[in-house]
């Protein structure tokens, strides 16, 4: 975390923002530094970035309404720009750059000297901060239905991190969860979480209240 952060007053993150944000960070959501200083190091602060395919347009606008208080007034923007005449393939928005997001960044990212960039990680306290709302957003963001099971795309995390997530799901929500090996398109070994069909009713009772109608297909509803 940049040195200046020590001198900033970091207000508590409102629960109505933090809970879904945790789920989104486990999925495709990201925190990023948008400006660099003269020495090439990131400048304060980070913002959160969200991008969804056209299929999930309703969800990206739903997220924007949740995070609206920490965003600019600009609604999710289409990409490519409609003025190009190309068909829109996704929508995206970002929040303002804020100290509490920078603090979250320090917990969710590690600098990789090999890749010269920040790599997202699973914080060790994930079991303390993952709520049913967070789980609902994790599934809406990066989950999928497969038979009677619900899968979660966790290939970007290490096996140790995926095991940590499995433990959080089991202990927090009493769900039956397994880890499946999966090779990515580049041939790299990855790991996915699978919530058992035996836990289907329990899972639905936990997360359905926080799902928007257009995303319930991910629960098989």
C-alpha positions in Angstrom: 0.0 0.0 0.0 1.4 3.4 -0.8 2.9 5.4 2.0 0.4 8.2 1.8 -2.4 5.8 2.8 -1.1 5.9 6.4 -2.2 9.5 6.7 -5.7 9.0 5.2 -8.8 8.6 7.3 -10.4 5.4 6.1 -14.1 5.2 6.9 -15.8 1.9 7.5 -17.2 0.3 4.4 -21.0 0.2 4.5 -22.2 -3.4 4.8 -24.6 -2.9 1.8 -21.6 -2.2 -0.3 -19.0 -4.5 1.3 -21.1 -7.7 1.2 -21.7 -7.8 -2.6 -18.2 -6.4 -3.2 -16.7 -9.5 -1.5 -18.7 -11.8 -3.9 -17.7 -9.8 -6.9 -14.0 -9.9 -6.0 -14.2 -13.7 -5.8 -15.6 -13.5 -9.3 -14.7 -11.1 -12.1 -14.7 -7.9 -10.1 -11.4 -6.1 -9.7 -9.7 -3.3 -7.8 -7.1 -1.3 -9.7 -4.8 1.6 -9.5 -5.5 3.9 -12.4 -2.7 6.4 -12.1 1.1 6.1 -11.8 3.5 8.5 -10.1 6.7 9.8 -11.8 8.6 6.8 -10.4 6.2 4.4 -12.0 4.6 3.2 -8.8 0.8 3.4 -8.3 -0.7 6.6 -7.0 -3.6 6.6 -4.5 -6.2 5.4 -4.7 -7.8 2.3 -6.3 -11.2 2.0 -7.8 -13.4 -1.0 -8.5 -14.1 -2.1 -12.1 -17.0 -4.2 -13.3 -17.6 -5.5 -16.8 -20.3 -7.9 -18.0 -21.2 -9.4 -21.3 -24.4 -8.1 -23.1 -26.2 -11.2 -21.8 -25.8 -9.9 -18.2 -26.7 -6.3 -18.9 -29.5 -6.4 -16.3 -27.0 -7.5 -13.6 -24.4 -4.9 -14.4 -27.0 -2.2 -14.0 -28.2 -3.8 -10.8 -24.6 -3.7 -9.5 -24.3 0.0 -10.5 -27.3 0.8 -8.5 -25.8 -0.9 -5.4 -22.5 0.9 -5.8 -24.0 4.2 -7.1 -23.1 6.1 -3.9 -19.4 5.5 -4.6 -19.6 6.0 -8.4 -19.7 8.9 -10.7 -23.1 9.7 -12.1 -22.2 7.9 -15.3 -24.3 4.7 -16.0 -22.6 1.5 -17.2 -21.0 2.3 -20.6 -21.4 0.1 -23.6 -18.4 -1.4 -25.4 -17.5 -1.0 -28.2 -18.8 2.6 -28.3 -22.0 2.6 -30.3 -20.6 5.5 -32.4 -18.2 3.0 -34.0 -21.2 1.2 -35.6 -19.9 -2.1 -34.1 -22.4 -4.3 -32.1 -22.2 -3.8 -28.3 -20.7 -6.9 -26.6 -20.4 -5.7 -23.0 -21.2 -3.0 -20.4 -18.8 -1.7 -17.8 -18.5 0.8 -15.0 -16.1 1.8 -12.3 -16.3 3.4 -8.9 -14.5 6.4 -7.7 -11.0 5.9 -6.4 -11.3 5.7 -2.6 -9.1 5.0 0.4 -11.2 2.1 1.7 -10.9 0.4 -1.7 -7.1 0.9 -1.5 -7.2 -0.8 1.9 -9.2 -3.7 0.4 -6.7 -3.9 -2.5 -3.9 -4.5 0.0 -5.8 -7.5 1.4 -6.9 -8.9 -2.0 -3.8 -8.4 -4.1 -0.1 -9.3 -4.1 2.6 -7.8 -6.3 4.2 -10.4 -8.6 7.8 -9.5 -9.5 7.8 -12.1 -12.3 4.7 -10.7 -14.0 5.2 -7.1 -12.9 1.6 -6.7 -11.8 -0.8 -7.2 -9.0 -2.3 -10.7 -8.7 -5.7 -11.2 -7.0 -5.6 -13.6 -4.0 -8.1 -14.9 -1.5 -7.7 -13.2 1.9 -7.1 -15.5 4.8 -10.1 -14.0 6.6 -12.5 -14.9 3.8 -14.6 -17.1 6.2 -15.2 -14.0 8.4 -16.4 -11.8 5.6 -18.3 -14.0 3.2 -22.1 -13.6 3.8 -25.1 -15.0 1.9 -25.3 -11.7 0.0 -21.7 -12.2 -1.0 -22.3 -15.8 -2.0 -25.3 -14.7 -4.1 -23.2 -12.1 -6.0 -20.3 -14.6 -6.4 -22.7 -17.0 -8.2 -24.4 -14.3 -10.3 -21.0 -13.0 -11.2 -19.0 -16.1 -11.9 -21.1 -19.2 -11.1 -22.9 -21.7 -13.4 -25.4 -24.5 -13.2 -24.2 -28.0 -14.1 -26.8 -30.7 -13.6 -28.1 -30.3 -10.0 -24.9 -28.7 -8.9 -23.7 -25.1 -8.9 -20.1 -24.5 -10.0 -17.9 -21.6 -9.3 -15.0 -20.6 -11.6 -12.0 -20.4 -9.3 -9.2 -21.3 -11.8 -7.4 -18.0 -11.1 -6.7 -19.0 -7.5 -4.2 -21.5 -6.2 -5.3 -24.9 -4.8 -4.6 -23.7 -1.3 -6.9 -20.7 -1.9 -9.6 -22.8 -3.4 -9.4 -25.1 -0.3 -9.8 -22.0 1.8 -12.9 -21.1 -0.1 -14.3 -24.6 0.2 -13.8 -24.5 4.0 -15.6 -21.1 4.1 -18.6 -22.4 2.2 -18.8 -25.5 4.3 -18.4 -23.8 7.7 -20.4 -20.6 7.0 -23.3 -22.1 5.2 -23.2 -25.9 5.9 -23.0 -26.7 2.2 -21.5 -29.8 0.6 -18.6 -28.7 -1.6 -16.0 -30.4 -3.7 -13.0 -29.3 -5.7 -12.7 -30.4 -9.4 -9.5 -30.3 -11.4 -9.7 -28.4 -14.7 -7.2 -27.4 -17.3 -7.6 -23.9 -18.7 -7.6 -23.2 -22.4 -3.8 -22.5 -22.1 -3.3 -26.0 -20.7 -2.6 -24.7 -17.1 -4.0 -26.7 -14.3 -6.8 -25.0 -12.4 -9.4 -25.8 -9.8 -13.2 -25.2 -9.7 -15.6 -25.4 -6.7 -18.8 -27.4 -7.0 -21.7 -27.1 -4.6 -23.4 -30.5 -4.4 -27.0 -31.0 -5.6 -27.6 -32.4 -2.1 -27.2 -28.8 -0.9 -29.4 -27.4 -3.6 -32.4 -26.5 -1.4 -30.2 -25.0 1.3 -28.2 -23.0 -1.2 -31.4 -21.6 -2.9 -32.9 -20.6 0.5 -29.6 -18.7 1.3 -29.1 -16.8 -1.9 -32.4 -16.5 -3.9 -33.6 -13.5 -1.9 -30.6 -11.6 -3.3 -30.8 -12.8 -6.9 -32.3 -10.7 -9.7 -34.8 -12.6 -11.9 -32.6 -12.6 -15.0 -29.8 -14.4 -13.2 -31.8 -17.2 -11.5 -31.0 -19.5 -14.4 -27.6 -20.0 -12.6 -29.5 -21.7 -9.8 -31.6 -23.7 -12.2 -34.7 -21.6 -11.4 
